[in-house]
Amino acid sequence: MDEPALGLDSRARQLAELQERRFDLLVVGGGIIGAGIAEAASAHGLAVALVDKGDFGCATSTASSKLIHGGLRYLRLGDVRLVREAHKERRVLMRVVAPHLVRRLPFLFPLYEGGPYRPWLVQSGILLYSTLARARLNGPVAITRARRLVPRLRTKALRSCALYADAVTNDGRLTIANVRAAAQSGATVLNYAEVVALRGEEGAELVAGGETIRVSARAVVNAGGPWVDHVRRLEDPSAAPSVRLSKGVHVLVDQGAEWSAALTIPHDKVRVSFAVPWEGMLLLGTTDTLHDDPSELTVTDVDVDQVLREASVAVEGLARDDVRATFAGLRVLPIGAGATETARRETVYSRGRSGMVSIAGGKLTTYRRIALDALEHLRADLGLHHIDRRPRPLPGAAGLDRVPFPDGLPAEVRLHLLHLYGSLAAEVLAPAAEDGTLLEPLVPGRPDLVAQALYARTHEWAVTDEDVLRRRTTAWLGGPAEAT
Ligand SMILES: Cc1cc2nc3c(=O)[nH]c(=O)nc-3n(C[C@H](O)[C@H](O)[C@H](O)COP(=O)(O)OP(=O)(O)OC[C@H]3O[C@@H](n4cnc5c(N)ncnc54)[C@H](O)[C@@H]3O)c2cc1C
């Protein structure tokens, strides 16, 4: 396998390649969808360029609820097909594609007096959901057991609880793993490279490091996420808006290490919020409010208050002082008049006047399927005879039980490294054989090591400290409270 990009000289090399190679496909946007498309296209032997105007995964793909799920809520909206598809993808990701990154997690659904649902309705919904999931875990659970799974569960006025299974991931690392897979199959990948003009057969112009360069590609795919319409207008300034955006805010609090299940908290007949044990913390959210400019995204006090208030329906003792971090992301919803919370979470593919395929909407869970469907849309342009839909393990997904660790490395750190890198953990730790300081903690109170910071810059295209702390490691969770 080819080594991925390494260090600053490699950025220069990637820039040179972008100018010199004739690509089959230019992918605009390195979130999970763009990275997934680059992975799939390069695995099909195509010459692929993948660029992002910020870091890979810097936008929505590190601001999700981290769930790899069928979406219980979508059943309520009558979207059985979406739920079945998503469950299928969840199984494939857990078993083949990224078993280290996608892990099964029980979800507890508490029902309080005066709540929006009758217990029998929830139980039958969960039975259908679990049948679609092919999961055995479903049904009612005693409150004493529920309290063991979720130690801070509010039990006052609790009528009953139901249990079902889904999965959770580290969305940023899943994105990087796809970028890496694409690079290993020969793609040229570059972050901090913004596409600023699309000129049909004359190619695209992008700006990287203050330099403007021209990239030549037979086909272009727009995976710009919340900027999908901005990128469409680079091809056709008169393109009408195709999507609307909805802001979702999450709050991370100092709890969760002792939780062995997540909570799904119903608020009305459609909306639920989640409390999910994630990377040793508790992730709470999310909100759903219409939003205009994707480049202006902030978390307000009102957002944080809403998230804490809604979580407090089922979680005891939440206080503002517990908040360690907050973040916001934008859902991309097909344009329409209805409320954002009832809008279908579907993916819309469209073609521009010079043939660019734009992808709007979709879920992290179904990224692989969306990527393959995007290739189907580009099949004729790319001369692809056959699209192989079989799942491929991402780098690090195989050999998880044979990873050698240095003696004395705490079990908690081993598990953390296995989770983030899979069998590539050995590669992360290799330089520590020469330099023991690399085994020191990257920040106090987190299991991340200095070796990971080095690896992020040498093997994972990290350019800034934030790329390292926030998207390659979990070190940012050890820092002071902050918002993006
Ligand atoms: C609050 C919230 C919670 C969610 N929770 C879940 C969940 O639990 N489970 C689930 O399955 N899904 C979830 N989703 C959905 C999921 O996160 C998204 O579907 C997914 O991350 C979208 O990925 P993307 O690649 O399309 O977009 P993004 O990750 O936003 O990537 C788009 C990229 O394009 C780049 N870009 C834009 N313009 C240019 C340009 N001109 N040149 C170069 N690059 C450009 C941007 O910098 C950006 O990195 C959630 C979404 C939100 C908002």
The ligand as an ORCA input file, in Angstrom:
! r2SCAN-3c Opt
* xyz 0 1
  C     -26.822     18.493     14.476
  C     -26.628     17.323     13.576
  C     -26.667     16.031     14.095
  C     -26.511     14.958     13.248
  N     -26.487     13.702     13.788
  C     -26.352     12.637     12.989
  C     -26.276     11.340     13.543
  O     -26.258     11.168     14.768
  N     -26.185     10.294     12.702
  C     -26.174     10.450     11.343
  O     -26.149      9.450     10.641
  N     -26.181     11.679     10.770
  C     -26.244     12.764     11.571
  N     -26.236     14.023     11.044
  C     -26.045     14.175      9.599
  C     -24.566     14.075      9.236
  O     -23.760     14.711     10.179
  C     -24.353     14.698      7.857
  O     -25.205     14.051      6.948
  C     -22.940     14.553      7.325
  O     -21.976     14.924      8.269
  C     -22.819     15.423      6.073
  O     -21.532     15.309      5.563
  P     -21.089     16.153      4.308
  O     -19.793     15.603      3.859
  O     -22.192     16.230      3.317
  O     -20.959     17.657      4.849
  P     -19.786     18.381      5.633
  O     -19.194     17.537      6.674
  O     -20.328     19.696      6.058
  O     -18.670     18.593      4.532
  C     -18.766     19.535      3.499
  C     -17.365     20.047      3.264
  O     -17.322     20.793      2.074
  C     -16.304     21.750      2.221
  N     -16.477     22.770      1.199
  C     -17.546     23.588      1.030
  N     -17.328     24.422     -0.020
  C     -16.108     24.109     -0.535
  C     -15.322     24.633     -1.601
  N     -15.738     25.641     -2.364
  N     -14.091     24.090     -1.841
  C     -13.634     23.053     -1.062
  N     -14.352     22.546     -0.022
  C     -15.566     23.054      0.238
  C     -16.497     22.247      3.656
  O     -15.342     22.862      4.190
  C     -16.886     20.971      4.382
  O     -15.803     20.363      5.065
  C     -26.345     15.145     11.862
  C     -26.281     16.440     11.348
  C     -26.395     17.515     12.201
  C     -26.289     18.894     11.659
*
